[in-house]
């Protein structure tokens, strides 16, 4: 394991991926549209930031918000199937997070998926949903983009593609920075 560097906290609005508390799994999810084809993906990590599981699938011809909502729903099904009970969920789709949290009404195209997500919440002892900026969602983004290359769902456990491993390493050593900083 790579040691976490000491980061300066004097940067205003410091944005970076943060590990969840002990005994909690963090799920980051994302959606992507490329050349008219959408993909959905997610990654599970433990309190040390170590990847547990990642998955992506081609979602066909749909919108980014729909692909994001599908990724979130699919990640919760995977967490439930594995008996995980303490979950933190993060995604860079404010629309999806706000709809799940009841802050806003989902667009009609997302209502069924958001209803499915809300019904899955009862399967967990503790679950939270938080919007994060893209800079704190790199690993989920790298997983999701791989869904454009396959017609079947892809799963990774213990061994992750190089692009995903690099994104995870970046999260581990990244001290963050203000919103809008280019890397």
Secondary structure, 3 states (H helix, E strand, C coil): CCCCCCCCCCCCCCECCCCCCCCCEEEEEEEEEECCEEEEEEEEECCCCCEEEEEEEEEECCCHHHHHHHHHHHHHHHHHHCCCCEEEEEECCHHHHHHHCCCCCCCHHHHHHHHHHHHHHHHCCEEEEEECCHHHCHHHHHHHHHHHHCCCCEEECCCCCHHHHHHHHHHHHCCCECCCCCC
